[in-house]
């Protein structure tokens, strides 16, 4: 092996992966496997426990040598870029919108996004395919954020940021363009539905991370809204329920609208307050092995309505799916986002990262909701025109909340 080829082998194929358990924009990232060491040798693939019939690498080296020797513009032939392109293409070949290689710039931006106190417009985005085309799609705007005030809604597709085309691009590309210093302006071109297209100029602000809201509604109905499934959401949900019950709540509205997800364990913890003893969710790995998560509580003991929409994703869908399948409450709103897979986020040598789907999850009935979402028991669309301001989720005249209250009153 030449010294040149040996250097590339070291850069491309000797990869020590460090798992990072976290959550964020695309939410529901779950670290479950320790680091692994994999290596390749030219002409064959060698990996501890690699299966028979592993691919022959001679074709890779033949193309590499041709590019290095004959590509017309030698100034563009950079080993580091070739390595990065090969890794990125390998992950893209999986055809999974939630698996991606992140170069140093994008991974740094993603890690920064996960920290509290960033400046931007306060909108969760993810990648979603529509008609064979990948769109950067709004999962949910944060409460009180510039994005929410500008009228952005779950399901809106971002077509352009400051004139730069986003169609076919990744959500990480959008985040990099949308983020910016407080007080500066970003212009978004948005597609709502099939043909409603509009633009918004939004001033960036410092964005805090919300957690849980709860209050009493008229008629002794308790209302709890969860914004995302962070490390403390289970305890906070329990505290909110205890407070509402102490104040005489006779029914509960659990609002999971615009909630993009978060941590698996916290989803199970939250669901356990509402679902009696038994299955909450099952996580299924590539070898068919399955890990089951169960509730050990007696359930809520009160009538329950859960509000969901296109912005209810991942961990939110675990909770909603468990409640629906176990007949612990009634789902009201619109079909959920449809993210039924589990991702690891891994830090790679040199500051790049890998986000990889490692498992799928099933609701208690054994149903996969990936790419299809969960239909509500009672569908109540908002039907907000393009560019119009959607009613606040907890506004007294919000039609979805009104329906939830109506159902609870009939059961109390």
C-alpha positions, -999 to 999 in steps of 0.1 A, spaced: 0 0 0 14 34 -9 19 61 18 -7 82 1 -33 54 1 -25 45 37 -32 81 48 -66 80 32 -74 46 48 -66 62 82 -88 92 75 -117 74 58 -120 40 73 -105 40 109 -134 56 127 -140 55 165 -176 65 172 -186 82 204 -223 83 212 -239 115 225 -273 112 241 -292 144 234 -323 158 217 -330 188 195 -345 200 162 -354 167 148 -360 154 182 -360 119 197 -323 110 196 -315 81 219 -280 68 227 -280 31 232 -248 16 218 -212 20 230 -185 32 207 -173 8 180 -141 3 161 -143 -5 124 -115 -6 98 -111 -14 61 -82 -28 42 -78 -22 4 -94 -49 -17 -116 -62 11 -138 -50 39 -126 -61 73 -146 -54 104 -150 -73 137 -179 -98 130 -185 -85 95 -209 -107 75 -199 -130 47 -200 -114 12 -189 -80 24 -182 -56 -5 -149 -56 -23 -132 -22 -21 -112 -24 -52 -137 -4 -72 -135 24 -47 -97 26 -50 -99 24 -88 -122 55 -89 -100 72 -63 -69 67 -83 -85 78 -115 -97 110 -98 -64 117 -82 -44 110 -114 -66 125 -142 -92 149 -130 -88 181 -151 -86 206 -123 -60 193 -99 -66 222 -75 -100 207 -67 -87 173 -59 -84 174 -21 -81 142 0 -101 156 29 -130 166 6 -129 133 -12 -131 115 21 -160 136 33 -179 132 1 -175 94 2 -188 93 38 -217 116 31 -227 96 0 -225 64 19 -250 76 45 -272 93 18 -274 59 0 -294 46 29 -324 66 16 -333 76 52 -341 113 58 -331 110 94 -297 96 88 -270 120 77 -233 128 79 -227 163 93 -195 181 85 -177 202 111 -197 234 102 -231 217 103 -224 196 134 -211 227 153 -243 245 143 -264 216 154 -247 214 188 -251 251 193 -288 248 185 -291 223 214 -278 249 239 -302 272 256 -302 309 248 -295 308 211 -307 336 187 -330 329 159 -367 327 151 -377 298 174 -390 272 150 -383 235 150 -377 221 115 -370 187 101 -367 169 67 -399 155 52 -405 140 18 -436 151 -2 -441 137 -37 -406 123 -39 -391 158 -30 -374 165 3 -386 197 20 -374 215 51 -406 214 71 -418 233 101 -424 207 129 -435 234 154 -429 270 164 -420 277 200 -445 295 221 -441 333 219 -412 330 194 -407 353 164 -417 324 141 -450 319 159 -457 356 159 -451 356 121 -478 330 116 -456 300 108 -474 267 115 -466 230 117 -464 215 82 -453 247 65 -425 240 40 -396 264 38 -387 271 1 -362 299 5 -341 317 31 -330 351 20 -334 341 -16 -314 308 -12 -333 278 -25 -340 251 2 -359 226 -19 -340 193 -17 -317 206 10 -314 194 46 -328 210 77 -292 215 89 -287 238 59 -318 258 68 -307 261 105 -274 275 94 -291 302 73 -319 311 97 -298 314 128 -282 348 133 -276 377 157 -304 391 177 -321 421 160 -312 410 124 -338 401 99 -343 369 79 -367 365 50 -385 332 45 -405 320 15 -431 294 27 -454 269 11 -485 260 30 -506 231 17 -503 225 -21 -503 260 -35 -505 287 -8 -471 305 -11 -461 335 10 -431 354 24 -423 367 59 -395 389 72 -388 379 107 -365 397 132 -343 373 152 -345 372 190 -329 353 219 -349 321 222 -354 305 257 -365 269 259 -400 265 274 -410 235 294 -445 230 308 -476 252 313 -506 242 333 -538 260 344 -574 255 353 -600 261 326 -637 269 334 -657 239 345 -630 223 366 -609 212 336 -572 210 340 -550 220 310 -513 209 306 -492 218 277 -458 201 271 -434 219 248 -407 192 244 -395 161 262 -364 173 280 -347 158 310 -372 171 335 -405 169 317 -417 138 335 -414 153 370 -428 186 359 -458 168 344 -464 149 376 -462 182 396 -486 199 372 -511 170 376 -508 170 414 -515 208 414 -545 206 391 -560 176 411 -555 195 443 -575 224 428 -604 201 420 -598 192 383 -624 167 371 -609 162 336 -576 168 319 -566 183 285 -530 172 276 -518 195 248 -490 179 226 -495 202 196 -463 218 183 -443 194 204 -414 180 183 -403 153 208 -372 146 228 -360 119 251 -374 83 251 -372 78 289 -391 111 295 -418 100 270 -423 68 289 -423 87 322 -450 112 310 -471 84 294 -471 65 327 -491 93 344 -519 87 320 -517 50 309 -523 22 335 -500 -8 340 -489 -23 307 -472 -14 275 -462 21 265 -439 15 236 -416 -11 220 -382 -3 204 -371 -28 177 -335 -31 166 -321 -44 133 -316 -79 145 -352 -81 155 -345 -78 192 -371 -58 211 -370 -37 242 -404 -30 258 -412 0 280 -442 -3 304 -462 19 327 -463 7 363 -490 32 375 -527 30 379 -533 56 352 -549 91 355 -582 82 370 -599 111 353 -614 117 318 -586 127 294 -584 144 260 -550 147 242 -546 174 216 -523 166 186 -514 181 152 -488 178 125 -462 193 149 -467 164 174 -436 143 166 -415 114 179 -417 113 217 -451 131 215 -463 103 192 -451 77 217 -473 93 244 -503 99 221 -500 64 206 -499 47 240 -529 67 252 -549 59 221 -540 22 219 -546 16 256 -580 35 255 -567 59 282 -580 90 265 -594 105 233 -571 121 207 -584 154 191 -569 175 164 -551 164 132 -528 135 122 -494 136 138 -460 141 121 -451 104 116 -417 99 130 -414 63 143 -377 58 143 -348 62 168 -316 80 161 -281 81 176 -261 113 173 -224 104 173 -194 127 175 -167 117 150 -130 125 150 -121 160 138 -154 176 149 -179 161 124 -209 141 134 -232 112 123 -269 110 129 -280 74 123 -313 56 126 -307 26 148 -342 13 156 -379 18 151 -406 20 177 -441 4 178 -472 16 197 -487 -9 222 -508 -24 194 -476 -32 175 -482 -4 149 -454 15 132 -464 52 127 -434 61 107 -443 83 77 -480 79 84 -485 94 118 -514 88 142 -549 98 132 -569 114 160 -601 99 173 -618 132 165 -604 152 137 -606 190 141 -586 209 115 -577 246 119 -578 255 82 -557 287 85 -553 306 52 -518 312 39 -501 340 58 -529 343 83 -522 341 121 -533 308 136 -553 311 169 -532 306 200 -533 270 210 -547 278 244 -570 306 233 -606 301 244 -618 302 208 -593 277 195 -616 251 178 -595 221 188 -594 232 225 -632 239 223 -638 203 211 -616 189 238 -635 208 265 -669 197 250 -658 160 251 -646 162 286 -678 179 299 -698 150 284 -677 125 304 -674 143 337 
